[in-house]
Amino acid sequence: MITLLASASLSLAFSLFLTPVFIRIFKRLAWGQFINVDTPDAHHVKRGTPTMGGIVILLAVLFGYFVSALLTREPPTISGLLVLFLMTGLGVVGFIDDFMKVHKERSLGLSPVAKIVGQVIVGIVFALLAIQFPNKQGETPASTQISFIRDLPFDFLSWGLVFGIIAFVVWICLIVMTTSNAVNLTDGLDGLAPGSSILAIGSFVIIGFWQFNQSCANVTLDTDVLDKCYDVRDPLDLAVVAATIVGALIGFLWWNTNPAKIFLGDTGSLALGGALAALAILARTELLLILIGGIFVIVAGQVAVQLTYFKLTKGKRIWRASPLHHHFEMKGWAEVTIVVRFWIIAGLFVAGAVGSFYLEWLSR
């Protein structure tokens, strides 16, 4: 608990007090946001606002996690390091995309194919590492079984070792790509993605701490809670990492709320999506992620439906714009109103997910 509080406090202090320093640095480097011509008119006043704010969040998380580990003498776990690896790896992909935008002075960076290739490479390395490093109980950070609130009976290895590993890697890459791109699509208004991510990632503080208290490593065979315990490798450290990310996001959100002084950029949105995916995979709550990140699912789903309908009908639209928050802007809603209402929706989804997690334990 001390490590959790220390890590979250350090990352919060880093992002809250040092973000203005990075804003000044990014302005000197001319790392400003470029705006698409087809975005709402209100967005054109944001042109030139410093972007790549995800760098601040990544540095804050790394600072908070490792410094707290030194102060409390609690060594990092492989699960915590894997979350940081996926978060940082996708952050690097986003940074390349952002850097190309500011270098070429246009709103397009990496091509969609190149961005997906980068996500897949990072996802493959993460997936292969996540089924290594068994502990004394033989638990690896990730499981080859598909999980909901805990592992389900379906195991990829039942298809054979080679084909099962390939299928597992494909499954992990699918989770990584969909989650990171969904958060990326949601990052369109001041504070929208960071605020929603605070709620979604914050749920893993609760989930990880509860899994630690009910870990199978802490019960004996003759207890009546054996069927309720969780086979998760490092649940407490997953809670620590989640709290560290939340702390960094809270500090960053102070400067990212409307009118934003700095934007996440793809550096931040892809990194946050990677962190969310990694936490769900390692906490054995993969399918529960659909509910935890419900607001991201809605936004990404609306984009997919709009794009499909547009192509099938040769130019017709269901909504005025996509992603969904731009549709409400076109209808005349104030940006702050949209953001706060989306936060409320995100909070309701997270509450439903955490409630479902707890009710599943009670039902056992």
N, C-alpha and C positions, 0 to 999 in steps of 0.2 A: 504493500500500500504506500509506503514512504517513497519507493522508487517511482510509482505511478504519479504521485503528487509532485515530486521533484521534477520529473521529466516533463510533465504538462506545464508546470510553472516556468521552467527554463525556456521551453519552446515558445510559450506565450510572450514572455518578456523579450525574447530575441526578435520576434516578428513585430511586436507592438512598438518597440523603441528603435529598431534598426531599419524598418521599412522606409521611413523618410530619407535615410542615408542612401538606400538603394534607389529611391525615386530620383534623387539628385544625380546619382551616378548614371542611371539609365537615360536621363535627359541629356547629360553631357555626351553620351555615346549615341544619341539620337535614336534610341530604341523606342520609337513611338508607334502607336497603333494606326493601322491603315483601315479605312472603312469601305465596305462594298458599296457600289453605287445604287444597288437595289435594296438597301436597308432603309428603315424609316428615317425621315429627315432629322429627327431629334438626335440621331446617332452621329451625324456629321460634325457636331460640335465637339465630339470626343476624339476627333482625329489628332494624333500627336501625343495623346496621353501615354505615359510609359507603360510598356507591356512586359511580358516575361516575369511577372510577379511570382510565378511558380518557383523561381530560383530562391526567393526569400523563404518560401514555405519549406522547400527541400532542405535548405541550410538550417532553418530553425528546428526542423524535425531531427536532423542528424546531430545538431548541437545538443538539443534537449535529451535525446536518447543516450548518447555516448557519455556526455558529461555526468548525467544522473547515475549511469552505471559505475562511473569512476567514484563518484561521491558516496554512493551507497554500497559499493563493493559487491554489486550484483552483476555478474558477467552476462553479456548479451546471450540470448539463445538463438539457435539456428532458425527457429520460426520467426522471431523478430527480425533477424537479418534478412530472411527471405522476403518479408513484406517490404523492407527498405530497398532491397534489390529491385523488386518489380516496380515499386514507386519511382525510384531513381532512374531505372532503365527506360521506362516510358516517358519520364520527364526529359531525358536526353533526346528521345525521338521528337518530343514536342519542342524542345529548344532548337533543334535543327530546323524544324518547320518555321518557328518564330523568327529565327535568325535570317532565313532565306527571305522572309517577308520584309523585314526592315532593311536588309542588304539590297534587295531588288526594288524596294519602295513600291510594293504592291500588296494586295490583300491575300494573295495566293502564295503558299510556300511549297512544301512537298506535294507531289501528286498524290491522289488518293491511294494508288497502288503502292507507291513508295512508303507511305505512312503505314499501310497495312502490313507490308513486308517487315518494317521495323518493329511493329507490335508483335508480329508472329515470331520473329527471332528472339525477342526478349521473353515472350511467352513460352517458347520451347525450352529455353535454358532454365527458366523458373520451374516448369513442370518436371523436368528431369532431375533437378536438384531437390525438389520437394518430396520425392519418393526415396531419397537417400537419408543418411544420418539417423538410423534407428537408435532409440534410447535403450535403457536397461530392460524396459518392458517390450521392446521390439516395435514401438510406435514410431513411424516416420512423420514428418511435418504434415504431409498430405496423405490422403487415402486414395486408392485406385477405385473405390466405390463412389457412386454418385450419392450426394448427401442432400438432405432437406433441413431438418433440425438436428439430425445426427445421421450417420451413415445408413443408407438404405441397403437392402439385400443384394442389389445389382452390383456386380464387380466386373470391371473391364478385363481383369486377368482370367476370368472364366472363359474368355475367348481364346486363350493361349497367351504365352508370355510375350512374344514379339508383337502379334496383332493387338493384344490387350494394351501394351505400352503405347503403341501408335495411336490407338483409339483414345486412350487417356490423355495423351498430349494434345490431340485435336480438341477434345472436350475442354481442357484447360485454356487453350488458345482461344476457343470460342467465347468462354467466359471473360477472358482478358480483353478481347477486342470489343465485344458488345458493351461491356461496362465502361471501358475508357472512352469509347466513342459516344456513349450516351451522356456521360458527364461533359464531354467536350461540346456536344450539341446544346446542352443546357446552359453553358457559359456564354450568355448573350446579353445579359443585363447586369448592372452594377450590383454585386453582392449575391446574385441568384445562386450560382454554383457553389461558392464557398459556404453560404448559409445552409443550403440543402445538404452539403457534404458534412457539415458539423453534426447535423442530426443523424445522417445515415452512418457515418463512421463512429459517432458517439455511441450508437447502439452496441457496438462491439466492446465498449468498455464494460457495459452491463453484462453482455453475453460471456465475455472472456472471464470476468470476475466470478460469475456464477458457475461456469464450467470448472474453474479452479477449485472452488469450494466443494463441488460435486464430482471431482475427478476420480476416475477408477483407480488411480495410483494411490488414493488416500483411503480406500475402503478395503475391507477384508472379505473373503469368500462367504463368511457366515453372517454378513449383515443383510438387512432387508432392503437396502438401497442399491444393491449391486445392479439391478436392472435399470436404475435411474441414472447411474454415473455416466460420465462422458469420457470417451477415448480420444482426447485431444492432446497433442504432444506438449505444447507450452502455452496453456490458456492464459496464465497470468501475464506473461510477457506480451501476448497479443493484446491484452487489455492495456498494457503500458504503452505499446506502440500506438494504439488507437487514441489513447488520451493525449499522447504527444502530438499527434497530427491535429487533433481537435484544438489543443492549445495554440498551435501555430496558426490555425485557421481563424481562431477568435481574434488574435492579435492582428492578422492580416485584414480581417473584415472591417476593422476600425478605419482602415484607409481605403477599402474597396467599396464601401457603401456609397450610395448616390449623394453627391457627384463623386465618382471614383477618382482617386489620385493616382491609381495604378491598377492595371488589369492582370488577371491570372495568365493569360496567354495559353497557348497549347501546352507550354511547359508545365503549367499548373494543372490544367484540366485533365490532361492525360495522366499525369502523376497521381492525381486524386482518384481517378478511375482505377488505376493500377493498384493503389492501396486498398480500395474498397473490394476489388476482386480478390486480392491476396488474402485479406482478412476473412472473407467468406469461404474461400477454399480451405484455408488452414484451420478455421474454426468448425469445419464440417457443416456449413450452413449454405451450401451453394444455391439450392433452389429457393431458400428463404430470402436470398438476395433480391429476388424479383419484388418482394414486398418491402424489404428494407430500402431499396432504391426505387420505390414506386414512382416518384416524381420523374426520375431519369427514364424509366420505362415508358411513361406517358409521352414525354417529349420526343424520345427516339422513335416510338411507335407512330406518333403523328407525322414525323418527317418521312418515315417509310411509306405510310399510307398516302400522304400527299404526293410524294415522288412517283409512286406506282400509278396512282390515278392520273397524274399529269401526263405520264408517258402513254398510258392506255387510251386516254381521250384526246391526245395530241394538243395539249395546252390548257385544258380546263383544270380548275382547282376546286377543292372542297372547302379549304380555309383561305383566308385572304393572304396569309403568308405562313412560312414555316422557318424555323421551329415555332412551336405553339405560342411562346411568349411574344413573338413578333406579330402574330395574328391579333392578340389583344391590344398591342400597341396601335395597330392599324385601325382598330375599333375605337380608339381614343382613350384607352385606359392610361392612367399615369404610370410611369415606370415603377415608382415606389409601391403603388397599389398592386401591380402584378407580382413583384418580388415577394412582398409580404404574404399575399394569398398563396403563392406557390410554396413558400416556407410552411404555411399552415397545412397545406396538402401533404408536403413531405413529412411533417411531424406526425400527421395522422397515420400515414403508411408505416412509419417507424414504430409508433405506438402499437399498431396492429401486429407488426412483426415481433416485437419484444413480448407482447401479450401472448402471441401464439407459441413462442419459444417457452414461456413459463407454463402455459396451459398443457403443453405436451409433457413437461416434467411432472405436473400434477396428475395427469391421466395415468401415469405409470405407478 
